Amino acid sequence: MRTQFPHRLYTLPLFCRRCQRVVEHGVFAREAYSTYGGMNSGIPLLCCCEQCQSVFIAFSQEFSFCSDKTRNGDYAKIYGRNRIAPGNWLYFKGKAKPGLVKSYFQTSEKEIIMISYDGGPDQKVECPNVVINQEESPDGYRLLPAQSAQTLIGDHIYHAIRNAFGVAVGLVNDGEKDLLAVLLEDGTILFLALPVTSQNLPNPKLAEIVRSRLLQLFPEDARRISVNVGQGVVYLDGLVRNLSVKRALKGCVEALPKVRGCVDFMRVATNSIVSDTVMENDVLSILETPGVRVFDYSVKVEQGKVSVTASCFEDYDLKELERRIAEYPGVQELVFSLNFLPLDAMPNRELCEEIEKSLESSTLLSGARIRVSFVRNKFLLEGRVSSNFQKQLAFLSAMKTAKSPSVENKLRIILK
């Protein structure tokens, strides 16, 4: 499985079941993601122990990647461990719960905090000054054991009962229950059983649910797919007709309750007759279909992986266009990079439409599909013509109508 995840994101201390201790793990992804600012949810990550090389799968939404956490009030600052500001959730050791800081004042001798619990009246708390030179967790802590189910791998934690700080180092299973593994500052490893509602279904039961759902919705395709399950993770493998079916199968599994995530090992059946060059021309033809309102577009195909960059207006729904390309035989992956513009954002838009109508009405340009836009301070001709004569005629006609020499000609010549 390691070869399926070639890109190392970073290294993290995690609990290893085989080593029975916290060991540095490499965290790998199937693509070269950046964790700066966080990651999208549902991305499978392979965690590989650097001591024994054993591996397990976790998902991006189970890791603490970015710092923008406190807005939901899930992370509480601890008095004496964090710098405090109005709007923070603040926990005093020994209290039943954290409160919301309404205001904070500091004198030469003491700190005065106005705090509210459960929206009740503000309470005034006076504390001696505490100097904090370095915050270990500037965004706060998860409070355990109350927040065991919400704790992410890599979160800093405070165990209220033990009066101990630590960090979450993994989600494991002891054969009966799913547990949160926590490494305390004194080196102790705690295993906290997750609540019943957060426990994964037994593997056979979840596998049966997944197979039944796929057979119900995709009776033909599901028979060619193998389903394996481990600790709430669903692994799909096999050949599918096209990328659209592959995406639909994966989306169906991810939408099922009690599925932690889906690891997609499915492959699109390739058509050896279709080369990358042919596929690129055919995808361009899809973009040039009448009614498809994208412009300033380009297509790159490499070993069946299709990358499309384009601009379009905000009122245009691209789902149908993406579906059509995903259904093209042999497309292994599809990446869209889109620039959405407001309807009034393009200069000379009316003039572009006038040029298009003029070119469309020309009998010498019969059979051509020409789209005109204004980008980078020039008129852009895109689409297809059947000869070099038509390409040059369209270029000269556009300059004449626009009364401008700033015309870029990207028309493709497709021989009939």
Phi and psi in degrees as a GROMACS rama.xvg file:
@    title "Ramachandran Plot"
@    xaxis  label "Phi"
@    yaxis  label "Psi"
@TYPE xy
-57.67  -36.1681  ARG-2
-66.7135  -21.1625  THR-3
-77.6899  -12.7759  GLN-4
-124.952  80.0836  PHE-5
-82.7192  -14.8579  PRO-6
-102.948  114.217  HIS-7
-78.1573  125.529  ARG-8
-87.5655  -49.2616  LEU-9
-173.8  -178.91  TYR-10
-114.786  139.187  THR-11
-142.386  137.6  LEU-12
-73.2033  120.299  PRO-13
-133.727  159.429  LEU-14
-78.7132  129.549  PHE-15
-104.773  124.405  CYS-16
-64.2026  -37.4688  ARG-17
-74.2144  -44.0984  ARG-18
-77.0683  -19.7747  CYS-19
59.6776  36.1425  GLN-20
-160.269  172.302  ARG-21
-83.315  123.003  VAL-22
-133.527  151.122  VAL-23
-61.5923  131.192  GLU-24
-121.044  138.845  HIS-25
-81.3843  134.531  GLY-26
-107.165  117.65  VAL-27
-117.779  150.24  PHE-28
-127.856  164.842  ALA-29
-80.9895  -17.9098  ARG-30
-130.772  164.823  GLU-31
-83.5043  75.2374  ALA-32
-77.9059  157.448  TYR-33
-107.935  134.413  SER-34
-93.1971  1.85001  THR-35
-66.7451  118.903  TYR-36
84.7076  2.98174  GLY-37
104.103  176.97  GLY-38
-134.11  155.985  MET-39
-64.016  154.56  ASN-40
-77.7207  159.841  SER-41
83.8926  4.88572  GLY-42
-84.8265  120.264  ILE-43
-72.2074  137.179  PRO-44
-126.848  135.139  LEU-45
-96.6678  123.576  LEU-46
-103.951  119.088  CYS-47
-118.039  121.11  CYS-48
-66.4857  130.714  CYS-49
-83.9048  -1.68802  GLU-50
-97.7496  -53.4083  GLN-51
-109.716  -4.46153  CYS-52
68.6689  10.9354  GLN-53
-71.2021  152.312  SER-54
-130.068  156.905  VAL-55
-150.611  160.925  PHE-56
-101.665  133.346  ILE-57
-131.374  173.504  ALA-58
-122.716  155.972  PHE-59
-56.427  -35.2276  SER-60
-73.6657  -7.11078  GLN-61
-94.5966  -3.56744  GLU-62
-106.147  151.558  PHE-63
-92.0019  95.7795  SER-64
-98.2511  -37.0713  PHE-65
-123.376  169.99  CYS-66
-97.2396  -4.07592  SER-67
-85.3035  68.8252  ASP-68
-109.073  -33.5611  LYS-69
-68.7713  -11.9224  THR-70
-63.7732  -25.3996  ARG-71
-92.0535  -1.29747  ASN-72
70.3026  14.9705  GLY-73
-78.8007  -23.4203  ASP-74
-111.631  125.533  TYR-75
-105.526  139.788  ALA-76
-82.7246  149.419  LYS-77
-108.427  126.5  ILE-78
-62.4811  128.611  TYR-79
97.25  -14.1539  GLY-80
-115.442  -18.1017  ARG-81
-130.75  152.823  ASN-82
-76.7921  142.698  ARG-83
-115.144  143.3  ILE-84
-143.734  155.118  ALA-85
-55.199  140.126  PRO-86
97.2289  -15.5776  GLY-87
-73.1231  150.849  ASN-88
-87.8808  128.999  TRP-89
-125.874  133.384  LEU-90
-118.036  129.384  TYR-91
-100.036  131.446  PHE-92
-55.4777  131.234  LYS-93
98.1332  -16.8311  GLY-94
-75.834  159.34  LYS-95
-75.9849  -28.5957  ALA-96
-157.666  166.272  LYS-97
-80.4606  160.447  PRO-98
-124.242  167.908  GLY-99
-95.7674  123.63  LEU-100
-74.6801  121.361  VAL-101
-92.0039  -38.4006  LYS-102
-155.311  158.164  SER-103
-143.674  126.844  TYR-104
-129.045  149.258  PHE-105
-133.957  126.983  GLN-106
-108.774  -175.683  THR-107
-69.1077  -20.42  SER-108
-115.864  -25.6557  GLU-109
-150.005  168.354  LYS-110
-114.595  134.886  GLU-111
-115.866  121.278  ILE-112
-121.901  127.566  ILE-113
-98.1472  120.375  MET-114
-133.475  146.288  ILE-115
-122.248  136.165  SER-116
-110.898  122.699  TYR-117
55.3152  35.819  ASP-118
74.5353  8.86786  GLY-119
-76.2647  -172.525  GLY-120
-64.1136  150.679  PRO-121
-64.8476  138.742  ASP-122
-114.293  139.98  GLN-123
-95.8663  126.538  LYS-124
-122.615  125.801  VAL-125
-111.484  129.75  GLU-126
-133.867  152.443  CYS-127
-66.4836  152.748  PRO-128
-60.11  136.616  ASN-129
-124.592  124.154  VAL-130
-90.5431  122.858  VAL-131
-117.298  107.405  ILE-132
-82.8798  -34.4811  ASN-133
-145.235  124.871  GLN-134
-89.7825  122.629  GLU-135
-69.995  -35.5937  GLU-136
-135.211  84.5123  SER-137
-58.7597  -24.3696  PRO-138
-90.729  -3.95706  ASP-139
107.726  -171.956  GLY-140
-130.022  151.255  TYR-141
-78.4849  140.417  ARG-142
-98.3589  113.268  LEU-143
-104.615  152.083  LEU-144
-86.3522  -1.40218  PRO-145
-58.7971  -37.7248  ALA-146
-104.819  29.9359  GLN-147
-57.4072  -43.3405  SER-148
-69.7327  -24.3937  ALA-149
-94.0505  -7.24824  GLN-150
-73.6778  134.187  THR-151
-99.5915  155.671  LEU-152
-63.585  126.165  ILE-153
98.6622  -8.57685  GLY-154
-66.867  141.534  ASP-155
-79.3982  140.01  HIS-156
-129.783  157.977  ILE-157
-127.582  119.913  TYR-158
-91.0975  107.1  HIS-159
-64.6029  -38.0167  ALA-160
-69.3931  -41.141  ILE-161
-86.9878  -9.05558  ARG-162
52.0455  52.7063  ASN-163
-137.383  144.392  ALA-164
-103.398  156.352  PHE-165
-173.037  -160.47  GLY-166
-143.403  143.483  VAL-167
-75.239  129.287  ALA-168
-121.381  10.8581  VAL-169
156.785  166.459  GLY-170
-117.561  120.253  LEU-171
-130.889  171.49  VAL-172
-130.636  132.983  ASN-173
-95.7831  13.7222  ASP-174
101.082  -21.4137  GLY-175
-125.321  -40.0943  GLU-176
-130.991  155.46  LYS-177
-88.2062  134.222  ASP-178
-127.017  150.091  LEU-179
-96.114  124.282  LEU-180
-94.2804  129.067  ALA-181
-130.353  130.389  VAL-182
-100.362  115.725  LEU-183
-81.8753  163.839  LEU-184
-62.7257  -26.0684  GLU-185
-86.1828  5.88623  ASP-186
94.3845  -7.71393  GLY-187
-69.2655  139.119  THR-188
-107.18  121.352  ILE-189
-100.838  144.501  LEU-190
-121.23  110.466  PHE-191
-104.313  121.683  LEU-192
-65.6741  129.808  ALA-193
-72.12  153.215  LEU-194
-57.4719  159.197  PRO-195
-55.5778  -40.4128  VAL-196
-67.2872  -18.0329  THR-197
-100.827  -0.536986  SER-198
-73.4114  142.87  GLN-199
-74.5871  150.893  ASN-200
-69.5624  152.119  LEU-201
-55.1586  144.14  PRO-202
-54.3881  -47.4721  ASN-203
-61.678  -39.4818  PRO-204
-66.5978  -44.694  LYS-205
-66.3939  -38.8693  LEU-206
-61.5523  -40.3012  ALA-207
-64.5156  -41.2883  GLU-208
-63.2818  -43.6547  ILE-209
-65.1806  -47.3585  VAL-210
-61.5191  -42.6612  ARG-211
-62.577  -41.3764  SER-212
-67.0952  -42.6726  ARG-213
-66.3357  -40.9864  LEU-214
-66.0299  -31.2097  LEU-215
-70.1271  -42.6574  GLN-216
-93.1916  -29.0736  LEU-217
-132.622  66.7549  PHE-218
-58.0133  -37.9554  PRO-219
-78.7419  -47.2709  GLU-220
-71.4921  -35.6651  ASP-221
-64.6827  -27.5244  ALA-222
-69.2249  -18.3587  ARG-223
-98.6891  7.13031  ARG-224
-114.612  134.156  ILE-225
-94.4005  142.655  SER-226
-120.756  121.746  VAL-227
-124.735  145.573  ASN-228
-132.526  140.083  VAL-229
-151.95  115.388  GLY-230
53.0231  46.9456  GLN-231
83.162  -4.19653  GLY-232
-96.4026  131.157  VAL-233
-106.514  127.723  VAL-234
-109.92  123  TYR-235
-110.038  134.27  LEU-236
-141.884  152.579  ASP-237
133.836  -179.528  GLY-238
-99.3119  138.673  LEU-239
-125.203  163.546  VAL-240
-67.342  -44.8185  ARG-241
-156.143  173.747  ASN-242
-65.497  -31.7886  LEU-243
-62.7336  -43.2215  SER-244
-65.696  -41.7839  VAL-245
-57.9553  -46.3383  LYS-246
-64.7611  -39.7357  ARG-247
-65.9392  -41.6951  ALA-248
-62.5772  -45.604  LEU-249
-64.4936  -43.6555  LYS-250
-62.1852  -37.3648  GLY-251
-63.0431  -44.7479  CYS-252
-65.636  -44.5963  VAL-253
-64.0149  -24.9712  GLU-254
-82.016  -11.4881  ALA-255
-73.829  140.003  LEU-256
-65.0346  150.904  PRO-257
72.5287  9.12508  LYS-258
-95.8256  116.296  VAL-259
-64.3867  -38.8374  ARG-260
175.54  170.841  GLY-261
-123.417  131.09  CYS-262
-104.416  118.609  VAL-263
-98.6805  104.39  ASP-264
-103.854  10.3226  PHE-265
-67.4399  151.113  MET-266
-125.46  142.445  ARG-267
-82.1143  131.034  VAL-268
-60.8671  125.183  ALA-269
-88.558  150.434  THR-270
-108.18  103.032  ASN-271
-62.7761  -18.0076  SER-272
-73.4876  -30.9104  ILE-273
-87.1974  113.327  VAL-274
-84.1168  168.17  SER-275
-60.0434  -37.016  ASP-276
-65.4926  -45.1378  THR-277
-63.3834  -42.9534  VAL-278
-61.9728  -41.869  MET-279
-61.3448  -43.8933  GLU-280
-64.8313  -38.2139  ASN-281
-69.9414  -37.5662  ASP-282
-65.9367  -40.1974  VAL-283
-60.0438  -38.961  LEU-284
-62.9543  -36.1299  SER-285
-63.8611  -42.6699  ILE-286
-65.3907  -26.9733  LEU-287
-90.9892  2.99872  GLU-288
-61.9464  136.116  THR-289
-54.3053  134.332  PRO-290
97.5307  -17.9607  GLY-291
-83.8211  110.893  VAL-292
-102.546  62.5088  ARG-293
-113.771  157.401  VAL-294
-148.973  169.414  PHE-295
50.0495  51.6332  ASP-296
-106.464  157.886  TYR-297
-150.478  154.324  SER-298
-132.369  136.445  VAL-299
-130.88  132.487  LYS-300
-126.56  128.98  VAL-301
-140.823  112.012  GLU-302
52.822  43.7208  GLN-303
83.5902  -6.11819  GLY-304
-88.9395  118.205  LYS-305
-102.403  126.114  VAL-306
-116.882  125.292  SER-307
-119.93  127.807  VAL-308
-117.44  137.107  THR-309
-162.717  164.669  ALA-310
-117.031  151.375  SER-311
-157.645  167.826  CYS-312
-88.9655  154.851  PHE-313
-63.2404  -20.8009  GLU-314
-86.8381  3.22468  ASP-315
-98.1213  127.029  TYR-316
-89.4936  117.126  ASP-317
-93.324  -1.06864  LEU-318
-59.5139  -43.2671  LYS-319
-66.2166  -39.5432  GLU-320
-62.5334  -45.5473  LEU-321
-63.4161  -38.7053  GLU-322
-63.0669  -42.1158  ARG-323
-62.7338  -42.0662  ARG-324
-69.1764  -39.3002  ILE-325
-65.6271  -24.2273  ALA-326
-86.9547  -5.50348  GLU-327
-65.5596  132.224  TYR-328
-59.2135  129.438  PRO-329
94.3873  -8.13802  GLY-330
-69.7064  116.922  VAL-331
-86.6986  -41.3343  GLN-332
-141.054  154.589  GLU-333
-139.081  122.01  LEU-334
-121.844  121.764  VAL-335
-104.797  129.269  PHE-336
-119.761  106.763  SER-337
-117.22  141.535  LEU-338
-112.279  107.277  ASN-339
-89.1198  129.138  PHE-340
-116.838  144.348  LEU-341
-62.2849  155.962  PRO-342
-58.789  -31.0043  LEU-343
-97.9728  15.6637  ASP-344
-84.2622  -21.5221  ALA-345
-88.9849  120.22  MET-346
-65.5558  152.079  PRO-347
58.6554  29.4251  ASN-348
-63.7347  -41.2185  ARG-349
-64.153  -37.7079  GLU-350
-67.0906  -36.005  LEU-351
-61.08  -43.2477  CYS-352
-64.6925  -37.5701  GLU-353
-64.5456  -42.0879  GLU-354
-63.7633  -42.9159  ILE-355
-58.6402  -46.328  GLU-356
-63.5294  -38.6467  LYS-357
-63.8964  -42.8534  SER-358
-68.8554  -36.9446  LEU-359
-66.9642  -32.4881  GLU-360
-82.2534  -9.12723  SER-361
-76.2089  125.445  SER-362
-67.6648  -26.5703  THR-363
-73.4415  -13.4717  LEU-364
-109.262  26.1441  LEU-365
-60.6584  133.224  SER-366
87.9867  -8.2995  GLY-367
-80.8145  150.9  ALA-368
-121.517  107.495  ARG-369
-124.163  129.653  ILE-370
-116.559  136.127  ARG-371
-120.934  130.434  VAL-372
-138.829  169.002  SER-373
-121.741  105.358  PHE-374
-135.404  148.634  VAL-375
52.0588  40.6263  ARG-376
62.8635  30.4369  ASN-377
-153.822  158.497  LYS-378
-80.9728  135.07  PHE-379
-116.292  123.276  LEU-380
-99.752  124.299  LEU-381
-133.385  155.894  GLU-382
130.151  -148.779  GLY-383
-139.665  143.998  ARG-384
-132.373  170.609  VAL-385
-103.597  -2.26921  SER-386
-159.609  163.506  SER-387
-65.8435  -31.115  ASN-388
-61.0737  -46.1616  PHE-389
-63.5063  -37.6353  GLN-390
-63.2202  -45.2609  LYS-391
-70.7521  -37.2861  GLN-392
-63.3047  -44.1959  LEU-393
-61.4607  -40.8591  ALA-394
-61.7852  -47.6012  PHE-395
-68.7888  -38.5065  LEU-396
-64.7088  -40.0141  SER-397
-64.7379  -41.8751  ALA-398
-62.7397  -38.5551  MET-399
-67.2982  -45.1699  LYS-400
-69.3353  -39.825  THR-401
-77.5787  -16.4431  ALA-402
54.7272  42.7776  LYS-403
-152.084  138.783  SER-404
-82.6132  -4.08228  PRO-405
-83.3455  76.9139  SER-406
-130.941  126.684  VAL-407
-104.04  128.061  GLU-408
-105.784  103.725  ASN-409
-111.156  23.2517  LYS-410
-66.9635  139.134  LEU-411
-96.3724  141.37  ARG-412
-95.0966  112.917  ILE-413
-113.871  109.652  ILE-414
-70.9295  135.373  LEU-415
